[in-house]
């Protein structure tokens, strides 16, 4: 299973106001393991960054002046994510901005470029966190605290750093015991070894003999004595009046 944990930074909050993507950061997971492959790119948005957005991510207009345009990196980006499952915190924001960029690029090329949802699956970790932790704060920083993920290097938002942190949070949120038993027979050596796999292992219960523990005479006597006490304090114990149980 190939997953891409993705984050973006933008010039502002709304594409309807003409805001653009200025940074894309992605890290690759295969079978829930970081591979070390990543995609990271700063982008010249050809417009000014809102002051509020700059205070969040710290990226300045001057810094982006010599960076490539989205059209210069679009093909490499699409190739990197194609066919993967995207893992994004607050996915509608990032997916909306990237689809907007793809639509603008499609207009420039006079060709229809795909929306992300048509070439990738999408998991929104914010929705996942709200379901697991209703009524609690579910920002990325809050989830780092909850799942003991180190985000000490995160003074400002940055797409690549945030995608790396989100990968750790996602694996922690979706982790836990993935096998019903951790002890497995080593099929080559016949010895016991400890293992964890990504597949659920069904336990064969066909050969299990379940013990049957019967009440002793003392247990039965104590039970009858308790029923006698119930008879005295009430209209009689229901256990001794089976017709009233029907």
C-alpha positions in Angstrom: 0.0 0.0 0.0 1.5 3.3 -1.1 0.5 6.5 0.7 1.6 10.0 0.4 1.4 12.3 3.4 0.9 15.8 2.0 0.8 19.4 3.2 0.8 22.8 1.4 1.4 26.4 2.3 -0.5 29.2 0.5 -0.6 32.9 0.1 -4.0 33.1 1.9 -7.1 31.2 2.8 -9.4 31.3 -0.2 -8.9 30.4 -3.9 -11.9 32.6 -4.6 -9.7 35.5 -3.7 -7.0 34.3 -6.1 -4.7 32.9 -3.5 -2.1 30.4 -4.6 0.0 27.5 -3.4 3.6 28.5 -2.5 4.9 25.2 -1.0 4.2 21.5 -1.4 5.7 18.9 0.9 5.1 15.2 0.6 6.6 12.1 2.2 6.0 8.5 1.0 4.8 5.6 3.1 4.8 2.0 1.7 3.1 -0.6 3.9 3.0 2.0 6.8 6.8 2.6 6.7 8.5 5.8 5.7 10.6 5.1 2.6 12.8 8.3 2.7 11.4 9.4 -0.7 9.8 12.8 -0.7 8.6 15.6 -2.9 9.3 19.2 -1.8 9.0 22.4 -3.7 8.6 26.1 -3.1 6.6 27.9 -5.8 6.4 31.5 -7.1 2.7 32.4 -6.8 3.0 35.5 -9.0 1.1 37.5 -6.3 1.6 38.9 -2.9 1.3 36.8 0.3 -1.2 38.0 2.9 0.4 39.2 6.1 -1.7 36.8 8.2 -0.5 33.8 6.1 3.1 35.0 6.3 2.9 35.1 10.1 1.9 31.4 10.0 4.5 30.0 7.7 7.2 32.6 7.6 7.6 32.5 3.8 8.2 35.9 2.3 7.5 37.3 -1.1 11.2 38.0 -1.6 12.1 34.4 -0.9 9.8 33.1 -3.6 10.9 35.5 -6.4 13.4 33.1 -8.0 11.3 29.9 -7.3 9.7 28.0 -10.2 6.1 28.4 -11.2 3.5 25.8 -10.5 3.5 25.0 -14.3 7.2 24.1 -14.0 6.6 21.5 -11.3 3.1 20.2 -12.1 4.1 17.1 -14.0 6.7 16.0 -11.5 4.2 16.5 -8.7 1.4 14.5 -10.4 3.9 11.7 -11.2 5.0 11.5 -7.6 1.4 11.2 -6.2 -0.3 9.3 -9.0 -2.1 6.2 -7.8 -1.3 6.7 -4.1 -3.6 7.4 -1.2 -3.1 10.9 0.1 -3.1 11.5 3.8 -3.9 15.2 4.6 -4.9 17.1 7.7 -8.0 19.1 6.8 -7.9 17.7 3.3 -10.5 20.0 1.7 -8.2 23.0 2.1 -5.1 21.4 0.5 -7.0 19.4 -2.2 -9.0 22.6 -3.0 -5.9 24.7 -3.5 -4.1 22.0 -5.6 -7.1 21.4 -7.8 -7.3 25.1 -8.3 -3.7 25.2 -9.4 -4.3 22.2 -11.7 -7.3 24.0 -13.3 -5.2 27.1 -14.0 -2.5 25.0 -15.5 -5.1 23.2 -17.6 -6.3 26.5 -18.9 -2.7 27.5 -19.7 -2.1 24.3 -21.7 -5.6 24.3 -23.2 -5.9 20.7 -21.8 -7.8 19.1 -19.0 -5.6 18.1 -16.1 -7.0 15.7 -13.5 -8.4 16.6 -10.1 -6.5 14.9 -7.3 -9.5 12.8 -6.4 -9.5 11.2 -9.8 -6.0 9.8 -9.5 -5.6 9.4 -5.7 -7.6 8.3 -2.7 -7.8 10.8 0.1 -7.8 10.3 3.9 -8.6 13.4 6.0 -6.8 12.9 9.4 -8.8 15.8 10.8 -12.1 13.9 10.3 -10.4 10.8 11.6 -9.2 12.7 14.8 -12.6 14.2 15.4 -14.2 10.8 15.3 -11.7 9.3 17.7 -11.5 12.4 20.0 -14.9 14.2 19.9 -15.1 17.5 21.7 -11.3 17.8 21.9 -8.8 20.0 20.1 -7.6 18.2 17.0 -5.0 20.5 15.5 -1.8 18.9 14.4 0.0 20.4 17.5 -2.7 19.0 19.8 -2.4 15.5 18.2 1.3 15.6 18.6 0.8 16.2 22.3 -1.8 13.5 22.5 0.2 10.9 20.7 3.6 11.9 22.0 5.0 12.9 18.6 8.0 15.3 18.8 7.2 18.6 17.1 9.8 20.6 19.0 11.3 21.8 15.7 8.0 23.3 14.5 8.2 27.0 15.4 6.5 27.9 12.1 4.4 25.9 9.7 6.3 24.3 6.8 4.9 21.9 4.3 7.6 19.3 4.3 8.1 19.4 8.1 4.4 19.3 8.7 4.0 16.3 6.4 6.7 14.4 8.2 5.1 15.2 11.6 1.6 14.2 10.2 3.1 10.9 9.0 4.1 10.1 12.6 0.7 11.2 14.0 -1.2 9.2 11.3 0.8 6.1 12.1 0.2 6.6 15.8 -3.6 7.2 15.3 -4.0 4.1 13.1 -1.6 1.9 15.0 -2.1 -0.6 17.8 -2.2 -4.4 17.7 -2.6 -5.5 14.1 -2.3 -9.2 14.9 -4.5 -11.2 17.3 -1.5 -13.0 18.6 2.1 -11.9 18.8 3.6 -15.3 19.2 4.0 -17.3 16.0 5.7 -20.5 15.2 8.8 -20.1 13.2 8.0 -22.3 10.2 11.6 -22.9 9.3 13.2 -23.6 12.7 10.1 -24.6 14.7 11.0 -22.1 17.5 8.8 -19.4 18.9 9.4 -15.8 17.6 7.7 -12.5 18.3 6.4 -10.7 15.3 3.8 -8.1 14.2 2.4 -7.9 10.7 0.0 -5.6 8.9 -2.4 -8.5 8.4 -5.0 -9.7 11.0 -4.1 -13.2 12.1 -7.1 -15.4 12.9 -6.7 -17.7 15.9 -7.6 -21.4 15.2 -9.9 -22.3 18.1 -11.0 -25.7 16.7 -8.6 -27.6 19.0 -9.2 -25.5 22.2 -10.8 -27.4 25.1 -12.7 -24.9 27.3 -12.7 -25.8 31.0 -16.1 -26.2 32.7 -16.1 -25.2 36.4 -19.0 -26.6 38.4 -20.3 -25.3 41.7 -19.2 -27.1 44.8 -21.6 -28.3 47.5 -20.6 -25.3 49.6 -21.3 -22.9 46.7 -24.8 -24.5 46.2 -25.5 -24.3 50.0 -24.5 -20.6 50.1 -26.7 -19.9 47.1 -29.7 -21.5 48.7 -29.1 -19.6 51.9 -29.1 -16.3 49.9 -32.3 -17.2 48.2 -33.9 -18.0 51.7 -32.9 -14.4 52.7 -34.5 -13.0 49.6 -37.7 -14.9 50.3 -37.9 -13.3 53.8 -37.3 -9.7 52.6 -39.5 -9.8 49.5 -42.3 -11.6 47.8 -40.1 -14.6 47.2 -37.0 -15.0 45.0 -37.8 -15.0 41.3 -35.4 -17.9 40.7 -37.8 -20.0 42.8 -40.9 -18.9 40.8 -40.1 -19.8 37.1 -43.7 -19.1 36.0 -43.2 -15.4 36.7 -40.1 -15.3 34.5 -42.2 -16.1 31.4 
